[in-house]
Amino acid sequence: MASTDNAPGGTSWNISGSHGFIAGSQSNFTQNNNLNNGVNAENLKEFVELVRRAGDLIELPEVRREELIQDAEALEAEAGGPTPNEGRMRWIGTRIRETLQASPDSMARQMLISSFEQSVGALLGG
């Protein structure tokens, strides 16, 4: 926490790393929140590449496999956009999770699920 006394209208406090912080007796305050939407962009990129490469190793009908690839690419595009729609990302992520969980158990399936959870698990509530 740091203060700046030369701010217009009084002292400005910069508080970082706070969670659940509530301003108490201040008469005027501005709160700016930078929210992490639960997506690890680098891991998501790796997941999409893995789906493209290993998607054919899980035993899904070709139509479902193509849907999985399209969903992964759509999630990556939404997450990388200028104003990601968290509701849409959750919807796409839920479809991906359900598709992976419904596929027969295999090493490739486990690898994809693990990569998926590392990239967007926090968004969906692990």
C-alpha positions as CSV (number, residue, x, y, z in Angstrom):
1,M,0.0,0.0,0.0
2,A,1.3,3.4,-0.9
3,S,-0.1,6.9,-0.6
4,T,0.2,9.9,-2.9
5,D,-0.5,13.3,-1.2
6,N,-0.4,15.3,-4.3
7,A,-3.5,13.7,-5.8
8,P,-6.4,16.1,-6.8
9,G,-8.8,16.3,-3.8
10,G,-6.5,14.7,-1.2
11,T,-4.5,11.6,-0.6
12,S,-4.7,8.8,-3.1
13,W,-4.0,5.3,-1.8
14,N,-2.8,2.5,-4.1
15,I,-3.6,-0.9,-2.6
16,S,-2.4,-4.0,-4.5
17,G,-3.1,-7.6,-3.8
18,S,-6.2,-6.9,-1.8
19,H,-9.2,-9.2,-1.8
20,G,-12.6,-8.3,-0.2
21,F,-11.4,-4.8,0.6
22,I,-14.1,-2.4,1.6
23,A,-13.6,1.3,2.1
24,G,-15.0,2.4,5.4
25,S,-15.2,6.0,6.4
26,Q,-14.0,7.7,3.2
27,S,-16.4,10.1,1.7
28,N,-15.1,9.9,-1.9
29,F,-13.3,6.9,-3.3
30,T,-12.7,5.2,-6.6
31,Q,-12.1,1.5,-6.8
32,N,-10.6,0.0,-9.9
33,N,-10.6,-3.8,-10.2
34,N,-8.5,-5.8,-12.5
35,L,-10.1,-9.2,-12.5
36,N,-8.4,-12.3,-13.7
37,N,-11.1,-14.2,-15.6
38,G,-9.7,-17.5,-14.6
39,V,-8.0,-18.2,-17.9
40,N,-4.2,-18.8,-18.3
41,A,-3.7,-17.6,-21.9
42,E,-0.4,-19.4,-22.4
43,N,-1.8,-22.7,-21.1
44,L,-5.0,-22.2,-23.2
45,K,-2.9,-21.8,-26.4
46,E,-1.0,-25.0,-25.5
47,F,-4.4,-26.8,-24.9
48,V,-5.8,-25.7,-28.3
49,E,-2.6,-27.0,-30.0
50,L,-2.9,-30.2,-28.0
51,V,-6.5,-30.7,-29.1
52,R,-5.5,-30.2,-32.7
53,R,-2.6,-32.7,-32.4
54,A,-4.1,-35.3,-30.0
55,G,-7.8,-34.9,-30.6
56,D,-7.8,-37.8,-33.0
57,L,-6.3,-40.0,-30.3
58,I,-9.4,-39.9,-28.1
59,E,-12.2,-42.2,-29.3
60,L,-14.8,-39.7,-30.3
61,P,-16.9,-39.8,-33.5
62,E,-15.4,-37.5,-36.1
63,V,-18.2,-35.0,-35.8
64,R,-17.7,-34.7,-32.0
65,R,-13.9,-34.4,-32.5
66,E,-14.4,-31.5,-35.0
67,E,-16.8,-29.8,-32.5
68,L,-14.1,-30.2,-29.8
69,I,-11.5,-28.5,-32.0
70,Q,-13.9,-25.7,-33.0
71,D,-14.9,-25.2,-29.3
72,A,-11.3,-25.0,-28.3
73,E,-10.5,-22.5,-31.0
74,A,-13.6,-20.4,-30.1
75,L,-12.6,-20.3,-26.5
76,E,-9.1,-19.2,-27.4
77,A,-10.5,-16.5,-29.7
78,E,-13.0,-15.3,-27.0
79,A,-10.3,-15.2,-24.3
80,G,-7.9,-13.3,-26.5
81,G,-10.4,-10.7,-27.7
82,P,-10.4,-7.1,-26.5
83,T,-13.4,-7.6,-24.3
84,P,-13.8,-11.4,-23.5
85,N,-17.4,-12.4,-22.6
86,E,-17.0,-14.5,-19.4
87,G,-20.4,-16.1,-19.8
88,R,-19.6,-17.2,-23.3
89,M,-16.3,-18.5,-22.2
90,R,-17.9,-20.5,-19.4
91,W,-20.5,-21.9,-21.9
92,I,-17.8,-23.0,-24.3
93,G,-15.6,-24.3,-21.5
94,T,-18.4,-26.4,-20.1
95,R,-19.0,-27.9,-23.5
96,I,-15.3,-28.8,-23.8
97,R,-15.2,-30.3,-20.3
98,E,-18.4,-32.4,-21.0
99,T,-17.1,-33.6,-24.3
100,L,-13.7,-34.7,-22.8
101,Q,-15.4,-36.3,-19.7
102,A,-17.8,-38.2,-22.0
103,S,-15.0,-39.7,-24.1
104,P,-13.6,-43.2,-23.3
105,D,-10.8,-43.2,-20.7
106,S,-7.4,-43.1,-22.3
107,M,-4.0,-41.5,-21.8
108,A,-4.8,-38.9,-24.5
109,R,-8.1,-38.1,-22.7
110,Q,-6.3,-37.6,-19.4
111,M,-3.7,-35.5,-21.0
112,L,-6.3,-33.2,-22.6
113,I,-8.3,-32.9,-19.4
114,S,-5.2,-32.0,-17.4
115,S,-4.2,-29.4,-20.0
116,F,-7.8,-28.0,-20.1
117,E,-8.0,-27.7,-16.3
118,Q,-4.7,-25.9,-16.1
119,S,-5.8,-23.4,-18.8
120,V,-9.4,-22.6,-17.8
121,G,-10.3,-24.7,-14.7
122,A,-10.5,-21.6,-12.5
123,L,-13.0,-20.1,-14.8
124,L,-15.3,-23.1,-14.4
125,G,-14.7,-23.6,-10.7
126,G,-12.2,-26.4,-11.1
